[in-house]
Amino acid sequence: MEVNPPKQEHLLALKVMRLTKPTLFTNIPVTCEEKDLPGDLFNQLMRDDPSTVNGAEILMLGEMLTLPQNFGNIFLGETFSSYISVHNDSNQVVKDILVKADLQTSSQRLNLSASNAAVAELKPDCCIDDVIHHEVKEIGTHILVCAVSYTTQGGEKMYFRKFFKFQVLKPLDVKTKFYNAESDLSSVTDEVFLEAQIQNITTSPMFMEKVSLEPSIMYNVAELNSVSQAGECVTTFGSRAYLQPMDTRQYLYCLKPKKEFAEKAGIIKGVTVIGKLDIVWKTNLGERGRLQTSQLQRMAPGYGDVRLSLEAIPDTVNLEEPFHITCKITNCSSERTMDLVLEMCNTNSIHWCGISGRQLGKLHPSSSLCLALTLLSSVQGLQVRSLFSFSFWYPGMLTHGH
């Protein structure tokens, strides 16, 4: 009768441990009134306990550090660190030891081993140690695959591997809103305001080290999250930049097109990519996390074929005295050349000084024309209405603008 030989035990042992910062020791204080039976016994025991804070024994947080007792949570943007140790449990020398650590995600497999070279030999009771680091960039299930191969003294090649599965959670909830700045009822500027709402959806406070907007190549950005007090720039969130669990903080940014792009209305008109947010935070004992959003996009404002904006207008004017304004007409079309005709329409309060129906000439695609005009007011008070109208035409189309 043939007897199957027993399965050979491996000569090496593999241990994998996650590396995290320690936490403050916590205890549950037990106190009682002095008139109760224990008297001052409980209070004296807490004062004698080396883990408590001297003078604040009834606080739950002590002054000692304790190592984590479980795997803990891993959040997107943090750095996952692990200690890998291969120990020779046998009484013989093992040769050609190769330790490989891979991280399997839902989309890729990453090699995290510091070295891919094999160790020539490993004596009894000796070990091979390695520490791996990886900045987590995906949400969901991650599997750490540790594989060990070696050769016994008898020349037999051995191989085994172990799997360690963990989940990566989302630390922040980021929502964005875009606002196109309006200078008046009839024109839209090229400024864009971005409101970013950031919520801490973890179970521990976060220190928000940096929240900045990296604009696209066509824009400059100004942060509107600070105010000037006594000549110093002070954040609107106060001196403590902590974000408590489930709390939300709002950040505001203003984007303006760069000069070389602002003069080309046809280009700015179709720009939808604004930039991306860069968020850096710290938790517990200084563990650092960082997230970058994907490119933020907005719906491009509709200017139509022609755009009119006021470049200069006085804040106040004298009644029945002429005053001057400067307006800018831009051909937003990328193909059509326009012949412009200016028509001046008086209102009950605003009257024009000039010739109506005059030709302004041709305006080529993506080009602009500045026009100086003279008006006078016959009514006191704030004037909020369309000041004039103009018409332009090109073959096959006739339209009006205000």
C-alpha positions as CSV (number, residue, x, y, z in Angstrom):
1,M,0.0,0.0,0.0
2,E,1.4,3.4,-1.0
3,V,1.5,5.9,1.7
4,N,1.6,9.7,0.8
5,P,4.5,11.4,2.5
6,P,3.5,14.1,5.1
7,K,3.4,17.7,3.9
8,Q,6.7,19.4,4.6
9,E,6.5,22.4,7.0
10,H,8.1,25.6,5.9
11,L,11.4,26.6,7.5
12,L,10.6,30.3,7.4
13,A,7.9,32.3,9.2
14,L,6.4,35.5,7.8
15,K,5.0,38.3,10.0
16,V,3.4,41.5,8.7
17,M,2.4,44.4,11.0
18,R,1.0,47.8,10.1
19,L,3.1,50.7,11.4
20,T,1.1,53.6,12.9
21,K,1.7,56.3,15.4
22,P,0.8,55.6,19.0
23,T,-2.1,57.2,20.8
24,L,-2.6,58.8,24.2
25,F,-3.4,56.3,26.9
26,T,-7.1,56.5,28.1
27,N,-8.6,55.3,31.3
28,I,-11.9,55.4,33.0
29,P,-11.6,57.4,36.3
30,V,-13.5,56.0,39.3
31,T,-14.4,58.5,42.0
32,C,-16.7,58.8,45.0
33,E,-17.7,61.3,47.7
34,E,-15.5,61.5,50.7
35,K,-18.5,60.6,53.0
36,D,-18.9,57.3,51.1
37,L,-17.4,54.1,52.4
38,P,-14.2,54.1,50.3
39,G,-13.5,57.6,51.4
40,D,-10.4,59.0,49.6
41,L,-9.2,55.5,48.5
42,F,-10.2,55.8,44.8
43,N,-8.7,59.3,44.5
44,Q,-5.5,58.2,46.1
45,L,-5.2,55.2,43.7
46,M,-5.6,57.6,40.7
47,R,-3.0,60.0,42.1
48,D,-0.6,57.0,42.4
49,D,-1.3,55.7,38.9
50,P,1.8,56.6,36.7
51,S,-0.4,56.8,33.6
52,T,-2.6,59.7,34.8
53,V,-1.8,63.4,34.5
54,N,-0.5,64.9,37.7
55,G,-3.1,67.3,39.1
56,A,-5.8,66.2,36.5
57,E,-6.3,62.5,37.5
58,I,-10.0,62.5,36.6
59,L,-9.3,63.3,32.9
60,M,-9.7,60.3,30.7
61,L,-6.5,61.1,28.7
62,G,-3.3,60.2,30.3
63,E,0.3,61.4,29.7
64,M,1.5,58.0,28.4
65,L,1.4,56.7,24.8
66,T,0.0,53.3,23.9
67,L,0.5,51.2,20.8
68,P,-2.6,50.5,18.6
69,Q,-4.5,47.3,19.5
70,N,-6.0,46.8,16.1
71,F,-5.5,47.5,12.4
72,G,-7.3,50.8,12.5
73,N,-8.7,52.8,9.6
74,I,-6.8,53.8,6.5
75,F,-8.0,56.9,4.6
76,L,-7.5,58.0,1.0
77,G,-4.5,60.4,0.8
78,E,-2.7,58.9,3.8
79,T,0.5,56.9,3.7
80,F,0.2,53.1,4.4
81,S,3.3,51.8,6.2
82,S,3.9,48.1,7.0
83,Y,6.7,46.1,8.7
84,I,7.5,42.8,7.1
85,S,9.7,40.2,8.8
86,V,10.8,36.8,7.6
87,H,12.3,34.6,10.4
88,N,14.2,31.4,10.1
89,D,12.5,29.0,12.6
90,S,14.5,26.0,11.7
91,N,18.0,24.7,12.7
92,Q,19.4,24.8,9.2
93,V,20.8,27.5,6.9
94,V,18.3,28.6,4.2
95,K,19.6,30.1,0.9
96,D,18.4,32.4,-1.9
97,I,15.6,34.0,0.1
98,L,13.5,36.4,-1.9
99,V,10.7,38.4,-0.3
100,K,8.3,40.3,-2.5
101,A,5.5,42.6,-1.4
102,D,2.8,43.7,-3.9
103,L,-0.3,45.8,-3.3
104,Q,-3.4,44.8,-5.3
105,T,-6.1,47.4,-5.9
106,S,-9.2,47.4,-8.0
107,S,-7.2,48.9,-11.0
108,Q,-3.6,48.0,-10.6
109,R,-0.9,45.9,-8.9
110,L,2.0,47.8,-7.3
111,N,5.4,46.4,-6.3
112,L,6.3,47.8,-2.8
113,S,9.5,45.9,-2.1
114,A,12.5,48.0,-1.3
115,S,14.8,45.5,-3.2
116,N,14.2,42.7,-5.7
117,A,17.6,41.1,-5.0
118,A,17.7,37.7,-3.2
119,V,19.5,37.3,0.2
120,A,22.2,34.7,-0.2
121,E,21.6,32.9,3.1
122,L,19.7,33.1,6.4
123,K,21.0,31.4,9.5
124,P,18.8,29.9,12.2
125,D,17.1,32.4,14.5
126,C,17.9,35.2,12.1
127,C,15.5,37.3,10.2
128,I,15.1,39.6,7.2
129,D,13.3,42.9,7.9
130,D,11.7,45.4,5.5
131,V,9.5,48.4,5.9
132,I,7.3,49.5,3.0
133,H,5.4,52.7,2.4
134,H,2.7,53.6,0.0
135,E,0.6,56.8,-0.5
136,V,-3.0,55.5,-0.9
137,K,-4.6,56.9,-4.0
138,E,-7.7,54.7,-4.5
139,I,-10.8,54.0,-2.4
140,G,-12.0,50.5,-1.8
141,T,-10.5,47.0,-1.2
142,H,-6.7,46.7,-1.1
143,I,-4.8,43.4,-0.7
144,L,-1.2,43.2,0.4
145,V,0.4,40.1,-1.1
146,C,3.6,39.0,0.6
147,A,5.4,36.1,-1.2
148,V,8.5,34.3,0.1
149,S,10.7,31.9,-1.9
150,Y,13.9,30.1,-0.7
151,T,16.1,27.0,-1.2
152,T,16.7,24.4,1.6
153,Q,20.0,22.8,2.3
154,G,18.9,19.8,0.3
155,G,18.4,22.0,-2.8
156,E,14.6,22.0,-2.7
157,K,13.0,25.2,-3.8
158,M,10.1,26.3,-1.6
159,Y,7.5,29.0,-2.0
160,F,4.6,30.4,0.0
161,R,2.6,33.6,0.2
162,K,0.1,35.4,2.5
163,F,-2.7,37.8,1.8
164,F,-3.7,40.8,4.0
165,K,-6.9,42.5,3.1
166,F,-8.0,46.0,4.2
167,Q,-10.4,48.8,3.1
168,V,-9.5,52.4,2.2
169,L,-12.1,54.9,3.3
170,K,-12.9,58.4,2.1
171,P,-11.8,61.1,4.6
172,L,-13.4,64.2,3.1
173,D,-16.5,65.1,1.2
174,V,-15.8,67.9,-1.2
175,K,-18.5,69.9,-3.0
176,T,-17.9,72.8,-5.4
177,K,-20.1,75.6,-6.8
178,F,-19.2,78.1,-9.5
179,Y,-20.4,81.7,-9.9
180,N,-19.9,83.9,-12.9
181,A,-19.3,87.5,-11.7
182,E,-21.8,90.0,-13.1
183,S,-20.9,93.7,-13.5
184,D,-24.4,94.8,-14.5
185,L,-27.6,93.4,-16.0
186,S,-26.4,93.5,-19.5
187,S,-22.8,92.0,-19.4
188,V,-20.9,89.2,-17.8
189,T,-17.3,89.6,-16.7
190,D,-14.6,86.9,-17.1
191,E,-14.2,86.5,-13.3
192,V,-15.2,83.2,-11.8
193,F,-15.8,82.6,-8.1
194,L,-15.4,79.1,-6.7
195,E,-17.0,78.0,-3.5
196,A,-15.6,74.7,-2.0
197,Q,-17.4,73.0,0.8
198,I,-15.1,70.5,2.7
199,Q,-16.6,68.1,5.3
200,N,-14.6,65.9,7.6
201,I,-16.4,62.5,7.5
202,T,-13.9,60.7,9.7
203,T,-14.3,60.0,13.4
204,S,-11.3,62.2,14.6
205,P,-10.5,65.9,14.3
206,M,-8.4,67.1,11.4
207,F,-5.9,70.0,11.4
208,M,-6.3,71.7,8.0
209,E,-2.8,72.6,7.0
210,K,-3.5,73.8,3.5
211,V,-6.5,74.2,1.2
212,S,-5.4,75.8,-2.1
213,L,-6.6,76.1,-5.6
214,E,-4.2,75.3,-8.5
215,P,-5.7,77.2,-11.4
216,S,-5.5,76.1,-15.0
217,I,-3.0,77.7,-17.4
218,M,-5.5,80.4,-18.4
219,Y,-6.3,81.8,-15.0
220,N,-4.8,83.5,-12.0
221,V,-6.3,82.8,-8.6
222,A,-6.9,85.0,-5.5
223,E,-7.8,83.3,-2.2
224,L,-10.7,85.1,-0.3
225,N,-10.3,83.2,3.0
226,S,-8.5,85.8,5.0
227,V,-8.9,89.4,6.1
228,S,-6.5,92.2,7.0
229,Q,-6.4,93.3,10.6
230,A,-3.9,95.8,12.0
231,G,-1.8,95.3,8.9
232,E,-1.7,91.5,9.2
233,C,-3.4,88.8,7.2
234,V,-5.7,86.8,9.4
235,T,-7.6,83.7,8.3
236,T,-11.4,83.9,8.5
237,F,-11.5,80.5,10.3
238,G,-9.7,81.8,13.4
239,S,-6.4,80.8,15.0
240,R,-7.4,77.1,15.4
241,A,-7.7,75.4,12.0
242,Y,-9.2,72.2,13.4
243,L,-12.1,70.6,11.6
244,Q,-14.2,68.4,13.9
245,P,-15.9,65.2,12.7
246,M,-18.9,65.9,10.4
247,D,-18.1,69.6,10.4
248,T,-18.0,71.5,7.1
249,R,-15.9,74.5,6.2
250,Q,-16.4,76.7,3.1
251,Y,-13.5,78.2,1.1
252,L,-13.8,80.9,-1.6
253,Y,-11.6,81.7,-4.5
254,C,-11.7,84.2,-7.3
255,L,-10.2,83.4,-10.7
256,K,-9.3,86.0,-13.3
257,P,-8.2,85.2,-16.9
258,K,-4.5,86.1,-17.6
259,K,-4.0,89.1,-19.8
260,E,-2.9,87.2,-22.8
261,F,-6.1,85.1,-22.8
262,A,-8.5,87.8,-21.6
263,E,-8.0,89.7,-24.8
264,K,-9.1,86.7,-26.8
265,A,-12.8,86.4,-26.0
266,G,-13.3,83.5,-28.3
267,I,-10.8,81.4,-26.2
268,I,-12.1,82.4,-22.8
269,K,-15.7,81.8,-23.9
270,G,-15.2,78.1,-24.3
271,V,-13.0,77.5,-21.2
272,T,-14.6,75.0,-18.8
273,V,-11.5,73.6,-17.0
274,I,-10.8,75.9,-13.9
275,G,-8.2,74.0,-11.9
276,K,-8.0,71.5,-9.0
277,L,-8.0,71.7,-5.2
278,D,-5.0,70.7,-3.2
279,I,-5.9,69.7,0.4
280,V,-3.4,68.8,3.1
281,W,-4.3,67.8,6.7
282,K,-2.9,66.2,9.8
283,T,-4.5,63.9,12.3
284,N,-3.7,62.4,15.8
285,L,0.1,62.7,16.3
286,G,0.9,64.4,13.1
287,E,0.0,61.8,10.5
288,R,-0.1,63.7,7.2
289,G,-2.7,63.2,4.4
290,R,-3.1,64.9,1.1
291,L,-5.8,64.9,-1.6
292,Q,-6.0,66.5,-5.0
293,T,-9.3,66.7,-6.8
294,S,-9.7,66.0,-10.4
295,Q,-9.9,69.0,-12.8
296,L,-12.9,71.1,-11.8
297,Q,-15.2,72.0,-14.6
298,R,-17.9,74.5,-15.0
299,M,-20.5,75.3,-17.7
300,A,-19.0,78.0,-20.0
301,P,-21.0,81.3,-19.9
302,G,-22.9,82.1,-23.0
303,Y,-21.8,85.5,-24.5
304,G,-23.5,85.0,-27.9
305,D,-21.8,86.4,-30.9
306,V,-21.1,89.8,-29.5
307,R,-20.3,91.0,-26.0
308,L,-20.5,94.5,-24.6
309,S,-18.8,95.6,-21.3
310,L,-18.3,99.0,-19.6
311,E,-14.6,99.8,-19.1
312,A,-15.0,103.2,-17.4
313,I,-17.9,105.0,-16.0
314,P,-18.0,107.7,-13.2
315,D,-19.5,106.9,-9.8
316,T,-21.4,110.2,-9.6
317,V,-22.3,112.8,-12.2
318,N,-23.8,116.3,-12.1
319,L,-27.4,116.8,-13.2
320,E,-27.7,118.1,-16.8
321,E,-23.9,118.1,-17.3
322,P,-22.3,115.9,-19.9
323,F,-20.2,112.9,-18.7
324,H,-18.1,110.4,-20.5
325,I,-18.1,106.6,-20.5
326,T,-15.9,104.0,-22.2
327,C,-17.4,100.7,-23.4
328,K,-15.8,97.7,-25.1
329,I,-17.4,95.7,-27.9
330,T,-16.0,92.2,-28.5
331,N,-16.6,89.9,-31.5
332,C,-16.9,86.5,-29.8
333,S,-17.3,84.7,-33.1
334,S,-14.4,82.7,-34.3
335,E,-15.4,82.9,-38.0
336,R,-17.5,86.0,-38.8
337,T,-16.4,89.6,-39.4
338,M,-19.1,92.1,-38.3
339,D,-20.1,95.5,-39.6
340,L,-21.3,97.5,-36.5
341,V,-23.8,100.3,-36.5
342,L,-24.4,102.3,-33.3
343,E,-28.0,103.4,-32.5
344,M,-28.5,105.7,-29.6
345,C,-31.8,105.5,-27.7
346,N,-32.7,108.1,-25.1
347,T,-34.6,107.2,-22.0
348,N,-36.6,109.4,-19.6
349,S,-33.5,110.0,-17.5
350,I,-30.5,109.5,-19.8
351,H,-29.8,111.5,-23.0
352,W,-27.1,110.9,-25.6
353,C,-24.7,113.6,-26.9
354,G,-23.7,112.4,-30.4
355,I,-24.8,111.0,-33.7
356,S,-27.0,108.0,-33.8
357,G,-26.9,105.5,-36.7
358,R,-23.3,106.0,-37.4
359,Q,-21.0,103.2,-38.7
360,L,-18.4,101.8,-36.4
361,G,-16.6,99.8,-39.1
362,K,-15.7,96.2,-39.3
363,L,-14.9,94.0,-36.3
364,H,-12.9,90.9,-37.0
365,P,-13.3,87.6,-35.1
366,S,-12.0,87.5,-31.5
367,S,-11.1,91.2,-31.7
368,S,-12.4,94.2,-29.6
369,L,-13.3,97.8,-30.1
370,C,-13.2,100.5,-27.4
371,L,-15.7,103.3,-27.8
372,A,-15.9,106.6,-25.9
373,L,-19.4,108.1,-25.6
374,T,-20.9,111.2,-24.0
375,L,-24.2,111.3,-22.0
376,L,-26.1,113.6,-19.7
377,S,-28.7,112.9,-17.0
378,S,-31.9,114.8,-16.5
379,V,-33.2,113.0,-13.4
380,Q,-31.6,112.7,-10.0
381,G,-31.0,109.4,-8.2
382,L,-29.5,106.0,-9.0
383,Q,-29.9,104.9,-12.6
384,V,-30.3,101.1,-13.1
385,R,-31.4,100.4,-16.6
386,S,-30.0,99.8,-20.1
387,L,-28.3,102.9,-21.3
388,F,-28.2,102.4,-25.1
389,S,-28.7,99.9,-27.8
390,F,-26.6,99.0,-30.9
391,S,-27.1,96.8,-33.9
392,F,-24.6,94.7,-35.9
393,W,-24.9,92.5,-39.0
394,Y,-23.1,90.0,-41.1
395,P,-24.3,88.1,-44.1
396,G,-27.4,86.1,-43.3
397,M,-28.0,87.6,-39.8
398,L,-29.4,90.7,-38.1
399,T,-29.6,91.2,-34.4
400,H,-29.6,93.8,-31.6
401,G,-27.8,94.1,-28.3
402,H,-28.1,96.2,-25.2
